[in-house]
Amino acid sequence: MGLKPFSAIDTLGDAPLCDGPRTNYAGYMTLFESTRNKSFPIIDSFENRMGAAISTKWIETLALHTQIVVKKSELNYQHGRIVYTALRHRCERLLSNYGALTVFETGTARGFSALCMAKALHDAEQAGQIITVDILPHDQAMYWNCIDDIDGKKSRRELLSPWDDLLNSIVFNQSETKTALVRLGLNRIHFAFLDASHTFEDVINEFNFVSSRQKLDDIIVFDDVTPQTFPGVVEAIECIRNTHPYDVEYLKADEARCYAIATRQR
């Protein structure tokens, strides 16, 4: 493996997400409690069927620091459960002497899903590396619209420091996705999570990059497959399902959030 991180963006300014805490500690905790107490029977069923589920306590702690934000839409971090379970199941299907896996992600954000996938590799005792891309910097102190903002600006590295044992398996790249696809020297991608730009063209572009590096049983997970919000993503998934050798399963967490899991068939 041994891929090195790179940055293709000089600066996004001092406050690409927000210029200070969006609420106080009590406000973030209220959002957290209301989000964690929701039920998602379809995701529960998926975990049961795959025979793998992420630790509830672990993912809730991570979500508090990376997914509980102030925004207009409802909060939902079920994609963390999905990528963990799908990747863990993929690991379990491999031969015990299989080499290291390469996992590719677009749309790092605060690092939530990358860490969920790193935990899947760790729990499966599977060697591997996660290559993740986002325009947000990894080592620039900034406000992230999360509970940690109350303590002042932090870099993503500092934000994720409580999970330092998993960070060695993640390579954080700051770049526009299109630029990263040209620069990344990846020959094989066993698993991918695509959650960057949500236009039809960009999703298809990312898919083409990944699929050309995949083989039988490799997986791509797509976020935000919701017609009312991201019709371009929905259109792209239908195009993939109809014209490429992937079996596509849709997982609807609620009315506002749906995911798709595409598994290579040949």
C-alpha positions as CSV (number, residue, x, y, z in Angstrom):
1,M,0.0,0.0,0.0
2,G,2.0,3.0,1.3
3,L,0.1,5.7,-0.5
4,K,1.0,9.2,0.7
5,P,-1.6,12.0,1.3
6,F,-1.6,15.0,-0.9
7,S,-3.2,18.4,-1.0
8,A,-4.4,20.0,-4.3
9,I,-6.0,23.0,-2.7
10,D,-4.0,25.8,-1.1
11,T,-6.7,27.2,1.2
12,L,-10.4,27.4,1.7
13,G,-10.1,30.3,4.1
14,D,-10.4,30.2,7.9
15,A,-14.1,29.2,8.1
16,P,-15.2,26.9,5.3
17,L,-18.1,25.4,7.4
18,C,-18.9,28.0,10.0
19,D,-17.2,30.9,11.9
20,G,-17.9,29.6,15.5
21,P,-20.1,27.3,17.6
22,R,-23.6,27.1,16.1
23,T,-25.2,26.3,19.5
24,N,-24.1,25.5,23.1
25,Y,-23.3,22.2,24.8
26,A,-26.9,21.6,25.8
27,G,-28.1,22.3,22.3
28,Y,-25.7,19.7,20.8
29,M,-26.7,17.2,23.4
30,T,-30.4,17.7,22.7
31,L,-29.8,17.1,19.0
32,F,-27.8,14.0,19.9
33,E,-30.4,12.5,22.2
34,S,-33.2,13.0,19.7
35,T,-31.1,11.5,16.9
36,R,-29.8,8.4,18.8
37,N,-33.2,7.4,20.0
38,K,-34.7,7.0,16.5
39,S,-35.3,3.4,15.2
40,F,-34.3,2.1,11.8
41,P,-35.7,-1.4,11.4
42,I,-34.5,-1.7,7.7
43,I,-30.9,-1.0,8.8
44,D,-31.4,-3.4,11.7
45,S,-32.5,-6.1,9.3
46,F,-29.6,-5.5,7.0
47,E,-27.2,-6.0,9.9
48,N,-28.9,-9.2,11.0
49,R,-28.8,-10.5,7.4
50,M,-25.1,-9.7,7.0
51,G,-24.2,-11.1,10.4
52,A,-22.2,-8.0,11.4
53,A,-23.1,-4.8,13.4
54,I,-21.0,-2.0,14.7
55,S,-20.9,-1.4,18.4
56,T,-23.8,1.0,19.3
57,K,-21.8,2.7,22.0
58,W,-18.8,3.2,19.7
59,I,-20.7,4.7,16.8
60,E,-22.8,6.9,19.1
61,T,-19.7,8.4,20.7
62,L,-18.1,9.0,17.3
63,A,-21.4,10.5,15.9
64,L,-21.7,12.9,18.8
65,H,-18.4,14.5,17.7
66,T,-18.7,14.2,14.0
67,Q,-22.4,13.9,12.9
68,I,-24.4,16.0,15.4
69,V,-24.5,19.3,13.7
70,V,-26.9,22.3,13.4
71,K,-28.7,22.2,10.0
72,K,-32.2,22.4,8.6
73,S,-32.6,18.8,7.6
74,E,-33.0,15.9,10.1
75,L,-29.8,14.3,11.4
76,N,-29.1,10.8,10.3
77,Y,-25.8,8.8,10.6
78,Q,-27.0,5.4,9.5
79,H,-24.5,5.4,6.7
80,G,-21.9,4.6,9.3
81,R,-23.7,1.4,10.2
82,I,-24.2,0.5,6.5
83,V,-20.5,0.9,5.5
84,Y,-19.3,-0.9,8.6
85,T,-21.6,-3.9,8.0
86,A,-21.1,-4.1,4.2
87,L,-17.3,-3.9,4.5
88,R,-17.1,-6.3,7.5
89,H,-19.2,-8.8,5.5
90,R,-16.9,-8.3,2.5
91,C,-13.9,-9.1,4.8
92,E,-15.6,-12.2,6.1
93,R,-16.1,-13.6,2.6
94,L,-12.4,-13.3,1.7
95,L,-10.0,-16.2,2.1
96,S,-8.0,-15.9,5.3
97,N,-4.7,-15.5,3.4
98,Y,-6.0,-12.6,1.3
99,G,-3.8,-9.6,1.1
100,A,-4.6,-6.0,2.2
101,L,-7.8,-4.3,1.0
102,T,-8.0,-0.9,-0.6
103,V,-11.0,1.1,0.4
104,F,-11.8,4.4,-1.4
105,E,-14.1,7.2,-0.2
106,T,-15.2,10.5,-1.6
107,G,-16.6,13.1,0.7
108,T,-14.5,12.7,4.0
109,A,-16.2,15.6,5.8
110,R,-15.3,15.2,9.5
111,G,-14.1,11.6,9.0
112,F,-17.1,9.7,10.4
113,S,-17.5,7.2,7.7
114,A,-13.8,6.7,7.2
115,L,-13.5,5.8,10.8
116,C,-16.4,3.4,10.6
117,M,-14.7,1.6,7.7
118,A,-11.4,1.6,9.6
119,K,-13.2,-0.1,12.5
120,A,-14.6,-2.7,10.2
121,L,-11.2,-3.6,9.0
122,H,-9.9,-3.7,12.6
123,D,-12.7,-5.8,13.9
124,A,-12.4,-8.3,11.0
125,E,-8.6,-8.4,11.6
126,Q,-8.2,-7.5,7.9
127,A,-5.2,-5.6,6.7
128,G,-6.1,-2.6,4.5
129,Q,-6.0,1.1,3.9
130,I,-8.7,3.7,3.4
131,I,-8.0,6.4,0.9
132,T,-10.4,9.3,1.4
133,V,-10.8,12.6,-0.5
134,D,-12.4,15.9,0.4
135,I,-11.9,19.6,-0.2
136,L,-11.7,20.2,3.6
137,P,-8.2,20.3,5.1
138,H,-7.0,17.7,7.6
139,D,-4.5,19.8,9.5
140,Q,-6.0,23.2,9.5
141,A,-7.6,24.4,12.7
142,M,-11.2,25.4,12.0
143,Y,-14.7,25.2,13.3
144,W,-16.5,22.0,12.2
145,N,-20.2,22.8,13.3
146,C,-20.0,20.1,16.0
147,I,-19.8,19.9,19.8
148,D,-16.0,20.2,19.8
149,D,-16.3,23.8,18.5
150,I,-17.2,24.8,22.0
151,D,-13.5,24.3,22.9
152,G,-12.3,26.3,20.0
153,K,-10.9,25.6,16.6
154,K,-9.4,22.2,15.9
155,S,-8.0,20.4,12.9
156,R,-9.6,17.2,11.7
157,R,-6.6,15.3,13.0
158,E,-7.3,16.8,16.5
159,L,-11.0,16.2,16.2
160,L,-10.4,12.5,15.6
161,S,-7.5,12.1,18.0
162,P,-9.6,10.0,20.5
163,W,-9.7,7.3,17.7
164,D,-6.0,7.6,17.0
165,D,-5.6,3.8,17.0
166,L,-7.6,3.6,13.8
167,L,-6.2,6.7,12.0
168,N,-3.0,4.8,10.8
169,S,-5.2,2.9,8.3
170,I,-6.6,6.1,6.8
171,V,-5.0,8.4,4.2
172,F,-6.6,11.8,4.1
173,N,-6.3,13.8,0.9
174,Q,-7.4,17.4,0.4
175,S,-8.6,17.8,-3.2
176,E,-11.5,18.2,-5.5
177,T,-12.6,14.7,-6.4
178,K,-12.0,15.1,-10.1
179,T,-8.4,16.1,-9.4
180,A,-7.9,13.3,-7.0
181,L,-9.1,10.7,-9.5
182,V,-6.4,11.8,-11.9
183,R,-3.6,11.9,-9.2
184,L,-4.4,8.8,-7.2
185,G,-2.4,5.8,-8.2
186,L,-4.9,3.1,-7.3
187,N,-4.9,-0.1,-9.3
188,R,-7.5,-2.0,-7.3
189,I,-10.5,-0.9,-5.2
190,H,-12.2,-3.6,-3.2
191,F,-14.8,-1.4,-1.5
192,A,-15.9,2.2,-2.0
193,F,-18.2,4.8,-0.4
194,L,-19.2,7.6,-2.7
195,D,-20.5,10.7,-1.0
196,A,-19.0,13.8,-2.7
197,S,-20.8,15.9,-5.3
198,H,-24.3,14.7,-5.9
199,T,-24.8,15.4,-9.6
200,F,-25.5,12.7,-12.2
201,E,-22.2,13.4,-14.0
202,D,-20.0,13.4,-10.9
203,V,-21.5,10.2,-9.5
204,I,-21.0,8.4,-12.9
205,N,-17.5,9.8,-13.1
206,E,-16.6,8.4,-9.6
207,F,-18.3,5.1,-10.4
208,N,-16.4,4.7,-13.6
209,F,-13.1,5.3,-11.8
210,V,-14.0,2.7,-9.1
211,S,-15.6,0.1,-11.3
212,S,-12.7,-0.1,-13.6
213,R,-10.6,-1.2,-10.6
214,Q,-13.1,-3.8,-9.2
215,K,-13.7,-7.5,-9.6
216,L,-16.3,-10.1,-8.6
217,D,-18.0,-9.4,-5.2
218,D,-16.4,-5.9,-4.8
219,I,-18.7,-3.3,-3.4
220,I,-19.7,0.4,-3.9
221,V,-22.0,2.1,-1.3
222,F,-23.8,5.3,-2.4
223,D,-25.1,7.9,0.0
224,D,-28.1,10.2,-0.4
225,V,-30.1,8.1,-3.0
226,T,-33.2,10.2,-2.4
227,P,-35.3,11.5,-5.3
228,Q,-36.7,14.6,-3.7
229,T,-33.3,15.9,-2.7
230,F,-30.7,14.4,-5.0
231,P,-32.4,13.2,-8.2
232,G,-29.0,13.1,-10.0
233,V,-27.8,10.4,-7.6
234,V,-31.0,8.4,-8.1
235,E,-30.7,8.7,-11.9
236,A,-27.0,7.6,-11.8
237,I,-27.8,4.5,-9.7
238,E,-30.5,3.4,-12.1
239,C,-28.1,3.9,-15.0
240,I,-25.5,1.7,-13.2
241,R,-28.1,-0.9,-12.3
242,N,-29.3,-1.2,-15.9
243,T,-26.1,-1.0,-17.8
244,H,-23.3,-2.4,-15.6
245,P,-22.6,-5.8,-14.0
246,Y,-23.6,-4.7,-10.5
247,D,-26.5,-6.0,-8.3
248,V,-28.0,-3.0,-6.6
249,E,-29.8,-3.1,-3.2
250,Y,-31.6,0.0,-1.9
251,L,-31.8,0.6,1.9
252,K,-34.3,3.2,3.0
253,A,-33.5,4.5,6.5
254,D,-36.4,7.0,6.4
255,E,-38.3,9.2,4.0
256,A,-35.4,11.6,3.8
257,R,-32.5,9.2,3.5
258,C,-31.9,6.2,1.3
259,Y,-28.7,4.3,0.4
260,A,-27.6,1.9,-2.4
261,I,-25.2,-1.0,-2.2
262,A,-23.8,-2.1,-5.6
263,T,-22.1,-5.5,-5.7
264,R,-20.0,-6.5,-8.6
265,Q,-21.4,-9.7,-10.3
266,R,-18.5,-10.5,-12.7
